Amino acid sequence: MPLQTPPLRGIHDERGAKFTEFGGWDMPVEFDSIQTEHDAVREDAGIFDVSHMGQIHVSGPDATTLMQRLTTNDVSRLDVGDSQYAAITDEDGIIIDDTVVYRLPDEDGEPTYLFVPNAGTDEETHERWISYRNDLDLEATVDNRTDEYAMFAVQGPSAPDLVEAETDESVTDLSRFEAQYATIDGIDCWTARTGYTGEDGFELIVPWSEAEHIWSLFDCQPCGLGARDTLRIEAGLLLAGQDFDHEDDPRNPYEAGIGFTVDLETEFVGRDALAEIEEEGVEEKLVGFQLIDRGVPRHGYDVTNTESRVIGTVTSGTMSPTLEQAIGFAYVPVEYSDPGTTLQVVVRGRSKKARVETTPFIDTA
């Protein structure tokens, strides 16, 4: 099956980007180097093409009810321009995906939402929403608009000023997780103060046909998925399919450290299971760790206690460009989850001393 391509695939190729398959998409992994791109975002600004992320639009009289039923957070708290991070769980409380839900301006007087599932899951997610809408006999329109819109992330300390300079409306007065439509060179763009790097900045949702024009307006370092990964690990942010996987590594929000997305006062799929888990507690938790010995942890590496007994598995790992230290995430029994606990990570057959750390690993915006 051919890979899906973002609208700027040719532009990125001309710029000299290297590409990788991710979630069924052919995406730039780096333009210059991961180090260069990472540093630009931490120190100045960078722009990412994240058009591989899904875009599901939900509107109608029962749109809020449908969103409330299928996401773990309290959608009813969102005013127009608000957004929230949430999980999508099954009946057993296992994470299917994580997402950001945006409350758009009402359409025809009815509540309207846009939410962003992870790469390659938009069709499955769209079908899930349609199925539950029909089963519950709700009046809501659910559209998969992934192929209609591009998505760019302008991130870094200088990013707010860069975006402000291009918008007709002021956007720097938006708080984190607030958004609005803003006009960029005559084009309406959903402009959200959200991101996946730990830095300040905006995510811009723009018409697919205008993607090249909008991209060209931002004179900053283009960045690929490689830097996006190192940045999000430093910021303590999860990657779907790696830090949790519905089939290969099923986890609930409390295990994954995103229990804050769960509002047990709402009725959503998986609510009863998660209420029981919240009361009883979990046996394992996702922790951040730093290698003390030389080496780089990678996904799938064993984690052991100091007696070399396997107690967990690395889900994400990298050499942190900011800290110049090897860091990662792993699920371990709760008795090994306190910061300062000594662990070992088996790197290429050799045990490397590690220490549990609080996350995020760096100060974030």
VEXDREN-2710 file (C-alpha; in Angstrom, 1 decimal):
% VEXDREN-2710
k/r/px/py/pz
1/MET/0.0/0.0/0.0
2/PRO/1.5/3.4/-1.0
3/LEU/2.4/5.8/1.7
4/GLN/0.3/8.9/2.2
5/THR/2.2/12.1/1.5
6/PRO/1.9/15.5/3.2
7/PRO/1.1/18.5/0.8
8/LEU/4.7/19.7/1.0
9/ARG/6.4/16.4/0.2
10/GLY/8.0/17.9/-2.9
11/ILE/9.0/21.1/-1.1
12/HIS/10.7/19.2/1.7
13/ASP/12.5/17.0/-0.8
14/GLU/13.9/20.1/-2.6
15/ARG/15.0/21.4/0.8
16/GLY/17.1/18.2/1.2
17/ALA/15.0/16.5/3.8
18/LYS/15.5/12.8/4.7
19/PHE/12.3/10.9/4.9
20/THR/10.9/8.0/7.0
21/GLU/7.6/6.0/7.1
22/PHE/5.5/7.0/10.1
23/GLY/1.9/5.9/10.7
24/GLY/1.5/5.2/7.0
25/TRP/2.9/8.6/5.9
26/ASP/6.1/9.5/4.1
27/MET/7.4/12.2/6.5
28/PRO/10.6/14.3/6.8
29/VAL/12.7/12.9/9.7
30/GLU/15.4/15.6/9.4
31/PHE/16.4/18.6/7.3
32/ASP/19.8/19.5/8.5
33/SER/20.5/17.4/11.6
34/ILE/18.5/16.4/14.7
35/GLN/20.9/18.4/16.9
36/THR/20.5/21.6/14.8
37/GLU/16.8/21.4/14.7
38/HIS/16.4/20.5/18.4
39/ASP/18.6/23.4/19.4
40/ALA/16.7/25.8/17.2
41/VAL/13.4/24.9/19.0
42/ARG/15.0/25.1/22.4
43/GLU/16.8/28.4/21.8
44/ASP/14.9/30.2/19.0
45/ALA/12.2/28.7/16.8
46/GLY/11.5/25.9/14.4
47/ILE/8.6/24.8/12.2
48/PHE/7.3/21.2/11.8
49/ASP/5.1/19.8/9.2
50/VAL/2.7/17.6/11.2
51/SER/0.1/17.1/8.5
52/HIS/0.2/13.4/9.2
53/MET/-1.9/14.0/12.3
54/GLY/-5.6/13.2/11.9
55/GLN/-8.4/15.8/11.8
56/ILE/-11.9/14.7/12.8
57/HIS/-14.7/17.4/12.8
58/VAL/-17.8/16.8/14.9
59/SER/-20.8/19.1/14.9
60/GLY/-24.6/19.1/15.6
61/PRO/-27.0/19.1/18.5
62/ASP/-25.5/16.0/20.1
63/ALA/-21.8/16.7/19.3
64/THR/-21.0/17.4/22.9
65/THR/-22.7/14.2/24.0
66/LEU/-20.8/12.1/21.5
67/MET/-17.4/13.7/22.3
68/GLN/-18.1/13.2/26.0
69/ARG/-18.9/9.6/25.5
70/LEU/-15.7/8.8/23.6
71/THR/-13.1/10.8/25.4
72/THR/-12.0/10.7/29.0
73/ASN/-11.9/14.4/29.9
74/ASP/-14.9/16.7/30.5
75/VAL/-15.7/18.1/27.1
76/SER/-18.6/20.1/28.5
77/ARG/-16.1/22.4/30.2
78/LEU/-14.8/23.7/26.9
79/ASP/-15.9/27.2/25.8
80/VAL/-15.3/28.2/22.2
81/GLY/-11.5/28.5/21.7
82/ASP/-10.7/26.1/24.5
83/SER/-8.9/22.8/24.1
84/GLN/-8.0/19.8/26.2
85/TYR/-5.8/16.8/26.2
86/ALA/-7.7/13.5/26.6
87/ALA/-7.5/9.8/26.1
88/ILE/-9.7/7.5/24.0
89/THR/-10.2/4.3/25.9
90/ASP/-12.0/0.9/25.4
91/GLU/-14.5/-0.7/27.7
92/ASP/-11.6/-2.0/29.9
93/GLY/-10.1/1.5/30.3
94/ILE/-7.2/0.6/28.0
95/ILE/-5.9/3.6/25.9
96/ILE/-6.7/3.3/22.2
97/ASP/-5.2/6.7/21.4
98/ASP/-4.6/10.1/23.0
99/THR/-5.8/13.3/21.4
100/VAL/-6.3/17.1/21.7
101/VAL/-9.9/18.2/21.5
102/TYR/-10.6/21.8/20.2
103/ARG/-14.0/23.6/20.7
104/LEU/-14.5/25.5/17.4
105/PRO/-17.0/28.3/16.9
106/ASP/-20.5/27.0/16.7
107/GLU/-21.9/26.1/13.3
108/ASP/-25.6/26.9/12.7
109/GLY/-25.9/27.6/16.4
110/GLU/-24.7/24.1/17.3
111/PRO/-21.5/23.0/19.2
112/THR/-18.6/22.1/17.0
113/TYR/-15.4/20.3/17.7
114/LEU/-12.2/19.3/16.0
115/PHE/-10.0/16.6/17.5
116/VAL/-6.6/15.3/16.4
117/PRO/-6.0/11.5/16.6
118/ASN/-2.5/10.2/15.9
119/ALA/-1.0/9.5/12.5
120/GLY/-2.6/6.6/10.7
121/THR/-5.6/6.2/13.0
122/ASP/-7.9/8.8/11.5
123/GLU/-10.0/6.3/9.5
124/GLU/-10.4/3.9/12.4
125/THR/-11.3/6.7/14.7
126/HIS/-13.8/8.2/12.3
127/GLU/-15.5/4.8/12.0
128/ARG/-15.6/4.5/15.8
129/TRP/-17.3/7.9/16.2
130/ILE/-19.8/7.0/13.4
131/SER/-20.5/3.6/15.0
132/TYR/-21.2/5.1/18.5
133/ARG/-23.2/7.9/17.0
134/ASN/-25.5/5.4/15.3
135/ASP/-25.7/3.1/18.2
136/LEU/-26.7/5.9/20.6
137/ASP/-29.0/7.5/18.0
138/LEU/-27.3/10.8/18.3
139/GLU/-27.7/13.8/16.0
140/ALA/-24.2/14.7/15.0
141/THR/-22.1/15.0/11.8
142/VAL/-18.7/13.4/11.9
143/ASP/-16.3/14.2/9.1
144/ASN/-12.7/13.0/8.5
145/ARG/-10.9/16.1/7.2
146/THR/-7.4/14.8/7.4
147/ASP/-6.9/15.2/3.6
148/GLU/-8.4/18.7/3.6
149/TYR/-6.1/20.4/6.0
150/ALA/-2.3/20.7/6.6
151/MET/-1.0/21.2/10.1
152/PHE/2.2/23.0/11.1
153/ALA/3.8/23.5/14.5
154/VAL/5.8/26.7/15.0
155/GLN/7.6/26.1/18.3
156/GLY/10.3/27.7/20.4
157/PRO/10.9/30.9/22.5
158/SER/10.6/33.1/19.4
159/ALA/7.6/31.3/18.0
160/PRO/4.9/33.4/19.4
161/ASP/6.4/36.6/17.9
162/LEU/6.9/34.9/14.6
163/VAL/3.2/33.8/14.4
164/GLU/2.0/37.2/15.7
165/ALA/3.9/39.0/13.0
166/GLU/2.0/37.0/10.3
167/THR/-1.6/37.2/11.7
168/ASP/-4.0/40.0/11.2
169/GLU/-5.4/39.3/14.7
170/SER/-3.4/39.3/17.8
171/VAL/-2.7/35.7/19.0
172/THR/-0.1/36.2/21.7
173/ASP/-2.8/37.0/24.3
174/LEU/-4.0/33.4/23.9
175/SER/-3.1/31.2/26.9
176/ARG/-1.8/27.7/26.7
177/PHE/-4.5/25.4/25.2
178/GLU/-6.5/28.3/23.8
179/ALA/-7.1/28.9/20.1
180/GLN/-8.9/31.0/17.6
181/TYR/-9.2/31.5/13.9
182/ALA/-6.6/34.0/12.7
183/THR/-6.0/35.4/9.2
184/ILE/-2.6/34.8/7.8
185/ASP/-2.0/36.6/4.5
186/GLY/-5.8/36.5/3.8
187/ILE/-6.2/32.8/4.8
188/ASP/-8.2/31.7/7.8
189/CYS/-6.2/29.4/10.0
190/TRP/-7.1/27.7/13.2
191/THR/-4.3/28.9/15.4
192/ALA/-3.8/27.0/18.7
193/ARG/-1.3/27.7/21.5
194/THR/-0.5/24.0/21.7
195/GLY/2.5/21.8/20.8
196/TYR/4.5/18.7/21.4
197/THR/7.9/20.1/22.3
198/GLY/7.7/21.5/25.8
199/GLU/8.3/25.0/24.3
200/ASP/5.9/27.8/23.7
201/GLY/4.4/28.1/20.2
202/PHE/1.4/27.5/18.0
203/GLU/-0.1/24.7/15.9
204/LEU/-1.7/26.0/12.7
205/ILE/-4.4/24.1/10.8
206/VAL/-4.5/25.5/7.3
207/PRO/-6.3/24.5/4.1
208/TRP/-4.4/21.9/2.2
209/SER/-4.3/24.0/-0.9
210/GLU/-2.7/26.9/0.9
211/ALA/-0.1/24.8/2.8
212/GLU/2.9/25.8/0.6
213/HIS/2.1/29.5/0.9
214/ILE/1.7/29.5/4.7
215/TRP/4.8/27.4/5.2
216/SER/6.9/29.9/3.2
217/LEU/5.9/32.8/5.4
218/PHE/7.9/31.5/8.5
219/ASP/11.6/32.2/8.3
220/CYS/12.8/29.7/10.8
221/GLN/14.5/26.3/11.0
222/PRO/12.5/23.5/9.3
223/CYS/12.4/20.5/11.6
224/GLY/11.6/16.8/11.1
225/LEU/10.3/13.9/13.2
226/GLY/13.7/13.2/14.6
227/ALA/13.9/16.4/16.6
228/ARG/10.2/16.2/17.4
229/ASP/11.0/12.9/19.2
230/THR/14.0/14.2/21.2
231/LEU/12.0/17.3/22.2
232/ARG/8.9/15.5/23.3
233/ILE/10.9/12.9/25.4
234/GLU/12.7/15.7/27.2
235/ALA/9.3/17.3/27.8
236/GLY/7.9/14.0/29.2
237/LEU/5.3/13.6/26.5
238/LEU/4.0/10.2/25.3
239/LEU/4.1/8.8/21.8
240/ALA/1.2/6.6/20.8
241/GLY/2.2/3.2/19.5
242/GLN/5.4/3.4/21.5
243/ASP/4.7/4.5/25.1
244/PHE/1.4/2.7/24.9
245/ASP/-0.1/0.4/22.3
246/HIS/-3.6/-0.9/22.4
247/GLU/-2.6/-4.3/21.0
248/ASP/1.1/-4.8/21.8
249/ASP/1.5/-2.9/25.1
250/PRO/-2.0/-2.2/26.5
251/ARG/-2.0/0.4/29.2
252/ASN/-4.5/2.5/31.1
253/PRO/-4.2/6.3/31.7
254/TYR/-3.1/5.7/35.3
255/GLU/-0.3/3.4/34.3
256/ALA/0.8/5.8/31.6
257/GLY/0.9/8.8/33.9
258/ILE/-2.0/10.7/32.2
259/GLY/-4.6/10.0/34.9
260/PHE/-5.2/13.8/34.9
261/THR/-7.1/13.4/31.6
262/VAL/-9.7/11.1/33.3
263/ASP/-12.8/12.8/34.7
264/LEU/-14.7/10.1/36.5
265/GLU/-17.7/12.4/36.9
266/THR/-18.5/12.0/33.2
267/GLU/-19.9/9.0/31.4
268/PHE/-17.4/7.7/28.8
269/VAL/-16.4/4.3/27.4
270/GLY/-14.2/2.7/30.0
271/ARG/-15.3/4.9/32.8
272/ASP/-16.4/2.1/35.2
273/ALA/-13.2/0.1/34.6
274/LEU/-11.1/3.2/35.3
275/ALA/-13.0/4.0/38.4
276/GLU/-12.2/0.6/39.8
277/ILE/-8.5/0.9/38.8
278/GLU/-8.3/4.4/40.3
279/GLU/-9.6/3.0/43.6
280/GLU/-7.4/-0.1/43.7
281/GLY/-4.3/1.4/42.2
282/VAL/-2.0/0.1/39.5
283/GLU/0.9/-2.4/39.7
284/GLU/3.1/-0.7/37.2
285/LYS/3.8/2.9/36.3
286/LEU/5.6/4.7/33.4
287/VAL/8.7/6.4/34.8
288/GLY/11.4/8.6/33.4
289/PHE/15.0/7.5/33.9
290/GLN/18.5/8.8/33.2
291/LEU/21.4/6.5/32.4
292/ILE/24.3/7.0/34.7
293/ASP/26.6/4.7/32.7
294/ARG/27.5/5.4/29.1
295/GLY/25.0/4.1/26.5
296/VAL/21.7/5.0/24.8
297/PRO/18.4/3.3/25.8
298/ARG/16.1/2.3/23.0
299/HIS/12.5/1.0/22.7
300/GLY/12.3/-2.6/23.7
301/TYR/15.4/-2.8/25.9
302/ASP/15.0/-4.7/29.2
303/VAL/15.0/-2.9/32.5
304/THR/16.2/-4.8/35.5
305/ASN/16.6/-4.2/39.2
306/THR/20.0/-4.2/40.8
307/GLU/19.9/-7.9/41.1
308/SER/19.6/-8.2/37.3
309/ARG/16.0/-9.4/37.4
310/VAL/13.9/-8.1/34.5
311/ILE/11.2/-5.8/35.8
312/GLY/10.2/-3.8/32.8
313/THR/10.9/-2.5/29.3
314/VAL/12.0/0.7/27.8
315/THR/9.3/2.4/25.7
316/SER/11.2/5.5/24.5
317/GLY/14.8/6.5/24.8
318/THR/17.3/9.0/23.4
319/MET/20.5/10.9/24.0
320/SER/19.1/14.2/25.2
321/PRO/20.6/17.1/23.1
322/THR/19.8/19.6/25.9
323/LEU/21.0/17.6/28.9
324/GLU/23.7/15.7/27.0
325/GLN/22.5/12.7/29.0
326/ALA/20.8/9.5/27.9
327/ILE/17.1/9.5/29.1
328/GLY/14.0/7.4/28.5
329/PHE/10.7/6.0/29.7
330/ALA/9.9/2.6/31.0
331/TYR/7.1/0.7/32.8
332/VAL/8.2/-0.7/36.1
333/PRO/6.5/-2.0/39.2
334/VAL/5.3/0.8/41.5
335/GLU/7.8/-0.2/44.2
336/TYR/10.6/0.9/41.7
337/SER/8.9/4.1/40.6
338/ASP/10.1/6.6/43.1
339/PRO/12.5/9.3/41.9
340/GLY/16.1/8.4/42.8
341/THR/15.5/4.6/42.6
342/THR/18.4/2.8/41.0
343/LEU/17.6/0.6/38.0
344/GLN/19.6/-1.1/35.2
345/VAL/19.0/-0.9/31.5
346/VAL/20.3/-3.7/29.3
347/VAL/22.0/-1.9/26.3
348/ARG/23.3/-4.3/23.7
349/GLY/23.7/-7.1/26.2
350/ARG/25.4/-4.9/28.9
351/SER/23.7/-3.7/32.0
352/LYS/23.9/0.1/32.4
353/LYS/23.1/1.8/35.7
354/ALA/20.1/4.1/35.6
355/ARG/18.2/6.4/38.0
356/VAL/14.5/7.1/38.1
357/GLU/13.8/10.8/37.5
358/THR/10.8/13.1/37.7
359/THR/9.4/14.2/34.3
360/PRO/9.6/16.5/32.4
361/PHE/13.3/16.1/32.3
362/ILE/13.7/19.9/31.5
363/ASP/11.9/23.0/32.5
364/THR/9.0/23.5/30.0
365/ALA/7.1/26.5/28.8
END
